[in-house]
Amino acid sequence: MRVVGLDIHRVFAEAVMLDDGKTRRLGRVGMTRDRLAAFARTLTHDDHVVVEATGNASAVAEVIRPSGRTSVGW
């Protein structure tokens, strides 16, 4: 299981991953529906995405969750 963390900002999210005990920076993801959806397609069904609880966290979860590849929680 991989854990992906998203630190959400206004125009981008900073993404990191914990995989097999190692932390890896995934970089910035644009905060548009298209860019978030493209990011979600890189995830697997075993991935767990943790989103910081900010005003637009719900909007991010709505875009990522339908991919069926991951669970999203905060």
N, CA, C and O atoms as CSV, one atom per row, in Angstrom:
chain,resi,resn,atom,element,x,y,z
A,1,MET,N,N,0.844,-1.188,0.000
A,1,MET,CA,C,0.000,0.000,0.000
A,1,MET,C,C,0.883,1.243,0.000
A,1,MET,O,O,1.837,1.349,0.770
A,2,ARG,N,N,0.546,2.167,-0.870
A,2,ARG,CA,C,1.235,3.453,-0.902
A,2,ARG,C,C,0.317,4.507,-0.292
A,2,ARG,O,O,-0.904,4.436,-0.428
A,3,VAL,N,N,0.918,5.481,0.378
A,3,VAL,CA,C,0.167,6.593,0.944
A,3,VAL,C,C,0.635,7.857,0.237
A,3,VAL,O,O,1.828,8.156,0.200
A,4,VAL,N,N,-0.319,8.593,-0.323
A,4,VAL,CA,C,-0.026,9.822,-1.048
A,4,VAL,C,C,-0.588,10.985,-0.246
A,4,VAL,O,O,-1.759,10.971,0.134
A,5,GLY,N,N,0.235,11.986,0.013
A,5,GLY,CA,C,-0.206,13.172,0.733
A,5,GLY,C,C,-0.272,14.361,-0.195
A,5,GLY,O,O,0.637,14.580,-0.995
A,6,LEU,N,N,-1.357,15.143,-0.092
A,6,LEU,CA,C,-1.516,16.349,-0.892
A,6,LEU,C,C,-1.634,17.556,0.023
A,6,LEU,O,O,-2.560,17.649,0.829
A,7,ASP,N,N,-0.689,18.478,-0.109
A,7,ASP,CA,C,-0.723,19.752,0.599
A,7,ASP,C,C,-1.298,20.764,-0.393
A,7,ASP,O,O,-0.624,21.163,-1.342
A,8,ILE,N,N,-2.533,21.171,-0.170
A,8,ILE,CA,C,-3.275,21.957,-1.152
A,8,ILE,C,C,-3.030,23.449,-0.991
A,8,ILE,O,O,-3.096,24.002,0.106
A,9,HIS,N,N,-2.745,24.077,-2.122
A,9,HIS,CA,C,-2.605,25.528,-2.211
A,9,HIS,C,C,-3.622,26.030,-3.233
A,9,HIS,O,O,-4.396,25.240,-3.773
A,10,ARG,N,N,-3.625,27.296,-3.494
A,10,ARG,CA,C,-4.626,27.869,-4.391
A,10,ARG,C,C,-4.507,27.350,-5.833
A,10,ARG,O,O,-5.513,26.977,-6.437
A,11,VAL,N,N,-3.301,27.325,-6.379
A,11,VAL,CA,C,-3.151,26.950,-7.789
A,11,VAL,C,C,-2.435,25.616,-7.999
A,11,VAL,O,O,-2.341,25.138,-9.129
A,12,PHE,N,N,-1.937,25.019,-6.934
A,12,PHE,CA,C,-1.273,23.723,-7.049
A,12,PHE,C,C,-1.375,22.976,-5.727
A,12,PHE,O,O,-1.673,23.553,-4.682
A,13,ALA,N,N,-1.119,21.675,-5.805
A,13,ALA,CA,C,-0.989,20.838,-4.611
A,13,ALA,C,C,0.414,20.241,-4.654
A,13,ALA,O,O,0.884,19.823,-5.712
A,14,GLU,N,N,1.061,20.203,-3.530
A,14,GLU,CA,C,2.368,19.555,-3.410
A,14,GLU,C,C,2.101,18.102,-3.036
A,14,GLU,O,O,1.441,17.828,-2.034
A,15,ALA,N,N,2.612,17.176,-3.837
A,15,ALA,CA,C,2.318,15.759,-3.628
A,15,ALA,C,C,3.565,14.997,-3.197
A,15,ALA,O,O,4.649,15.181,-3.752
A,16,VAL,N,N,3.388,14.132,-2.189
A,16,VAL,CA,C,4.456,13.244,-1.717
A,16,VAL,C,C,3.880,11.845,-1.568
A,16,VAL,O,O,2.668,11.665,-1.455
A,17,MET,N,N,4.766,10.860,-1.569
A,17,MET,CA,C,4.311,9.483,-1.448
A,17,MET,C,C,5.188,8.728,-0.457
A,17,MET,O,O,6.409,8.887,-0.442
A,18,LEU,N,N,4.555,7.912,0.364
A,18,LEU,CA,C,5.254,6.974,1.233
A,18,LEU,C,C,5.036,5.599,0.630
A,18,LEU,O,O,3.912,5.100,0.590
A,19,ASP,N,N,6.118,4.990,0.160
A,19,ASP,CA,C,6.035,3.701,-0.529
A,19,ASP,C,C,7.121,2.794,0.014
A,19,ASP,O,O,8.311,3.071,-0.138
A,20,ASP,N,N,6.707,1.712,0.645
A,20,ASP,CA,C,7.649,0.735,1.198
A,20,ASP,C,C,8.643,1.389,2.159
A,20,ASP,O,O,9.834,1.079,2.155
A,21,GLY,N,N,8.120,2.302,2.983
A,21,GLY,CA,C,8.948,2.964,3.992
A,21,GLY,C,C,9.803,4.101,3.478
A,21,GLY,O,O,10.537,4.715,4.251
A,22,LYS,N,N,9.725,4.397,2.187
A,22,LYS,CA,C,10.525,5.470,1.608
A,22,LYS,C,C,9.622,6.603,1.156
A,22,LYS,O,O,8.572,6.378,0.553
A,23,THR,N,N,10.045,7.829,1.455
A,23,THR,CA,C,9.299,9.012,1.056
A,23,THR,C,C,9.829,9.510,-0.280
A,23,THR,O,O,11.037,9.578,-0.507
A,24,ARG,N,N,8.893,9.855,-1.159
A,24,ARG,CA,C,9.276,10.345,-2.478
A,24,ARG,C,C,8.433,11.561,-2.823
A,24,ARG,O,O,7.208,11.528,-2.702
A,25,ARG,N,N,9.086,12.637,-3.254
A,25,ARG,CA,C,8.371,13.836,-3.681
A,25,ARG,C,C,7.843,13.606,-5.087
A,25,ARG,O,O,8.603,13.261,-5.991
A,26,LEU,N,N,6.539,13.798,-5.273
A,26,LEU,CA,C,5.927,13.631,-6.580
A,26,LEU,C,C,5.850,14.939,-7.350
A,26,LEU,O,O,5.637,14.944,-8.563
A,27,GLY,N,N,6.025,16.049,-6.642
A,27,GLY,CA,C,5.997,17.355,-7.298
A,27,GLY,C,C,4.664,18.046,-7.158
A,27,GLY,O,O,3.815,17.671,-6.350
A,28,ARG,N,N,4.510,19.072,-7.976
A,28,ARG,CA,C,3.295,19.881,-7.925
A,28,ARG,C,C,2.266,19.388,-8.928
A,28,ARG,O,O,2.587,18.982,-10.044
A,29,VAL,N,N,1.014,19.441,-8.484
A,29,VAL,CA,C,-0.123,19.077,-9.322
A,29,VAL,C,C,-0.984,20.322,-9.444
A,29,VAL,O,O,-1.370,20.913,-8.436
A,30,GLY,N,N,-1.287,20.723,-10.669
A,30,GLY,CA,C,-2.142,21.890,-10.885
A,30,GLY,C,C,-3.529,21.669,-10.315
A,30,GLY,O,O,-4.051,20.554,-10.352
A,31,MET,N,N,-4.121,22.719,-9.791
A,31,MET,CA,C,-5.431,22.607,-9.148
A,31,MET,C,C,-6.586,22.865,-10.112
A,31,MET,O,O,-7.544,23.565,-9.783
A,32,THR,N,N,-6.478,22.287,-11.310
A,32,THR,CA,C,-7.608,22.302,-12.232
A,32,THR,C,C,-8.163,20.884,-12.291
A,32,THR,O,O,-7.468,19.918,-11.976
A,33,ARG,N,N,-9.403,20.774,-12.690
A,33,ARG,CA,C,-10.037,19.455,-12.769
A,33,ARG,C,C,-9.244,18.528,-13.687
A,33,ARG,O,O,-9.029,17.365,-13.346
A,34,ASP,N,N,-8.809,19.021,-14.835
A,34,ASP,CA,C,-8.065,18.185,-15.785
A,34,ASP,C,C,-6.744,17.694,-15.218
A,34,ASP,O,O,-6.392,16.526,-15.386
A,35,ARG,N,N,-6.017,18.564,-14.555
A,35,ARG,CA,C,-4.716,18.162,-14.005
A,35,ARG,C,C,-4.875,17.218,-12.817
A,35,ARG,O,O,-4.090,16.283,-12.659
A,36,LEU,N,N,-5.887,17.457,-11.980
A,36,LEU,CA,C,-6.148,16.541,-10.867
A,36,LEU,C,C,-6.581,15.171,-11.378
A,36,LEU,O,O,-6.173,14.144,-10.837
A,37,ALA,N,N,-7.407,15.157,-12.420
A,37,ALA,CA,C,-7.851,13.890,-12.991
A,37,ALA,C,C,-6.668,13.131,-13.594
A,37,ALA,O,O,-6.584,11.910,-13.460
A,38,ALA,N,N,-5.763,13.838,-14.251
A,38,ALA,CA,C,-4.570,13.197,-14.812
A,38,ALA,C,C,-3.715,12.605,-13.695
A,38,ALA,O,O,-3.184,11.503,-13.835
A,39,PHE,N,N,-3.582,13.329,-12.595
A,39,PHE,CA,C,-2.838,12.823,-11.439
A,39,PHE,C,C,-3.516,11.571,-10.885
A,39,PHE,O,O,-2.846,10.591,-10.562
A,40,ALA,N,N,-4.840,11.606,-10.777
A,40,ALA,CA,C,-5.585,10.467,-10.233
A,40,ALA,C,C,-5.377,9.215,-11.084
A,40,ALA,O,O,-5.364,8.104,-10.554
A,41,ARG,N,N,-5.218,9.378,-12.371
A,41,ARG,CA,C,-5.007,8.219,-13.251
A,41,ARG,C,C,-3.657,7.546,-13.004
A,41,ARG,O,O,-3.451,6.411,-13.433
A,42,THR,N,N,-2.737,8.224,-12.321
A,42,THR,CA,C,-1.440,7.616,-12.013
A,42,THR,C,C,-1.496,6.768,-10.748
A,42,THR,O,O,-0.540,6.059,-10.434
A,43,LEU,N,N,-2.606,6.835,-10.020
A,43,LEU,CA,C,-2.753,6.114,-8.765
A,43,LEU,C,C,-3.299,4.714,-9.009
A,43,LEU,O,O,-3.918,4.449,-10.040
A,44,THR,N,N,-3.064,3.820,-8.052
A,44,THR,CA,C,-3.588,2.466,-8.143
A,44,THR,C,C,-4.759,2.302,-7.182
A,44,THR,O,O,-5.007,3.171,-6.347
A,45,HIS,N,N,-5.473,1.195,-7.300
A,45,HIS,CA,C,-6.625,0.952,-6.417
A,45,HIS,C,C,-6.197,0.725,-4.970
A,45,HIS,O,O,-7.025,0.828,-4.066
A,46,ASP,N,N,-4.929,0.421,-4.733
A,46,ASP,CA,C,-4.426,0.217,-3.369
A,46,ASP,C,C,-3.910,1.493,-2.715
A,46,ASP,O,O,-3.620,1.497,-1.518
A,47,ASP,N,N,-3.792,2.564,-3.471
A,47,ASP,CA,C,-3.269,3.814,-2.920
A,47,ASP,C,C,-4.272,4.466,-1.973
A,47,ASP,O,O,-5.485,4.395,-2.171
A,48,HIS,N,N,-3.734,5.092,-0.953
A,48,HIS,CA,C,-4.541,5.884,-0.020
A,48,HIS,C,C,-4.053,7.318,-0.126
A,48,HIS,O,O,-2.867,7.595,0.054
A,49,VAL,N,N,-4.978,8.231,-0.420
A,49,VAL,CA,C,-4.631,9.644,-0.571
A,49,VAL,C,C,-5.101,10.390,0.665
A,49,VAL,O,O,-6.260,10.285,1.067
A,50,VAL,N,N,-4.196,11.138,1.257
A,50,VAL,CA,C,-4.507,11.952,2.427
A,50,VAL,C,C,-4.443,13.409,1.986
A,50,VAL,O,O,-3.423,13.871,1.474
A,51,VAL,N,N,-5.538,14.121,2.189
A,51,VAL,CA,C,-5.641,15.516,1.767
A,51,VAL,C,C,-5.783,16.376,3.015
A,51,VAL,O,O,-6.581,16.075,3.903
A,52,GLU,N,N,-5.005,17.443,3.071
A,52,GLU,CA,C,-5.148,18.326,4.222
A,52,GLU,C,C,-6.557,18.920,4.227
A,52,GLU,O,O,-7.155,19.118,3.170
A,53,ALA,N,N,-7.067,19.194,5.381
A,53,ALA,CA,C,-8.432,19.698,5.514
A,53,ALA,C,C,-8.451,21.208,5.307
A,53,ALA,O,O,-8.305,21.978,6.255
A,54,THR,N,N,-8.634,21.620,4.056
A,54,THR,CA,C,-8.752,23.035,3.716
A,54,THR,C,C,-10.082,23.245,3.021
A,54,THR,O,O,-10.850,22.302,2.826
A,55,GLY,N,N,-10.344,24.464,2.655
A,55,GLY,CA,C,-11.610,24.798,2.019
A,55,GLY,C,C,-11.882,24.027,0.745
A,55,GLY,O,O,-13.031,23.672,0.479
A,56,ASN,N,N,-10.846,23.753,-0.059
A,56,ASN,CA,C,-11.101,23.063,-1.313
A,56,ASN,C,C,-10.716,21.583,-1.275
A,56,ASN,O,O,-10.582,20.961,-2.329
A,57,ALA,N,N,-10.536,21.011,-0.093
A,57,ALA,CA,C,-10.204,19.590,0.012
A,57,ALA,C,C,-11.339,18.718,-0.530
A,57,ALA,O,O,-11.082,17.694,-1.163
A,58,SER,N,N,-12.567,19.106,-0.293
A,58,SER,CA,C,-13.700,18.327,-0.790
A,58,SER,C,C,-13.726,18.299,-2.312
A,58,SER,O,O,-14.030,17.267,-2.911
A,59,ALA,N,N,-13.413,19.414,-2.931
A,59,ALA,CA,C,-13.398,19.480,-4.393
A,59,ALA,C,C,-12.311,18.569,-4.959
A,59,ALA,O,O,-12.526,17.910,-5.976
A,60,VAL,N,N,-11.154,18.526,-4.315
A,60,VAL,CA,C,-10.063,17.655,-4.758
A,60,VAL,C,C,-10.488,16.192,-4.621
A,60,VAL,O,O,-10.275,15.395,-5.534
A,61,ALA,N,N,-11.082,15.844,-3.493
A,61,ALA,CA,C,-11.525,14.467,-3.271
A,61,ALA,C,C,-12.561,14.047,-4.313
A,61,ALA,O,O,-12.555,12.898,-4.754
A,62,GLU,N,N,-13.441,14.952,-4.711
A,62,GLU,CA,C,-14.451,14.631,-5.719
A,62,GLU,C,C,-13.813,14.256,-7.050
A,62,GLU,O,O,-14.314,13.378,-7.752
A,63,VAL,N,N,-12.716,14.911,-7.401
A,63,VAL,CA,C,-12.053,14.623,-8.675
A,63,VAL,C,C,-11.256,13.336,-8.590
A,63,VAL,O,O,-11.262,12.550,-9.538
A,64,ILE,N,N,-10.571,13.099,-7.481
A,64,ILE,CA,C,-9.706,11.925,-7.352
A,64,ILE,C,C,-10.498,10.653,-7.097
A,64,ILE,O,O,-10.187,9.615,-7.682
A,65,ARG,N,N,-11.489,10.702,-6.263
A,65,ARG,CA,C,-12.237,9.501,-5.855
A,65,ARG,C,C,-12.893,8.756,-7.015
A,65,ARG,O,O,-12.827,7.527,-7.030
A,66,PRO,N,N,-13.523,9.417,-7.989
A,66,PRO,CA,C,-14.207,8.662,-9.045
A,66,PRO,C,C,-13.296,7.779,-9.894
A,66,PRO,O,O,-13.783,6.924,-10.633
A,67,SER,N,N,-12.004,7.972,-9.801
A,67,SER,CA,C,-11.098,7.154,-10.607
A,67,SER,C,C,-11.211,5.686,-10.239
A,67,SER,O,O,-10.854,4.814,-11.031
A,68,GLY,N,N,-11.711,5.409,-9.027
A,68,GLY,CA,C,-11.842,4.032,-8.578
A,68,GLY,C,C,-10.502,3.387,-8.271
A,68,GLY,O,O,-10.430,2.191,-7.986
A,69,ARG,N,N,-9.450,4.173,-8.329
A,69,ARG,CA,C,-8.105,3.643,-8.126
A,69,ARG,C,C,-7.609,3.821,-6.703
A,69,ARG,O,O,-6.577,3.260,-6.336
A,70,THR,N,N,-8.317,4.580,-5.906
A,70,THR,CA,C,-7.764,4.959,-4.617
A,70,THR,C,C,-8.846,5.284,-3.613
A,70,THR,O,O,-9.991,5.549,-3.977
A,71,SER,N,N,-8.472,5.262,-2.345
A,71,SER,CA,C,-9.365,5.781,-1.316
A,71,SER,C,C,-8.848,7.149,-0.912
A,71,SER,O,O,-7.640,7.387,-0.919
A,72,VAL,N,N,-9.735,8.028,-0.567
A,72,VAL,CA,C,-9.360,9.385,-0.187
A,72,VAL,C,C,-9.895,9.641,1.208
A,72,VAL,O,O,-11.063,9.373,1.489
A,73,GLY,N,N,-9.049,10.156,2.080
A,73,GLY,CA,C,-9.505,10.466,3.424
A,73,GLY,C,C,-8.736,11.615,4.012
A,73,GLY,O,O,-7.681,11.998,3.507
A,74,TRP,N,N,-9.265,12.166,5.080
A,74,TRP,CA,C,-8.580,13.214,5.835
A,74,TRP,C,C,-9.023,13.173,7.245
A,74,TRP,O,O,-8.566,13.977,8.059
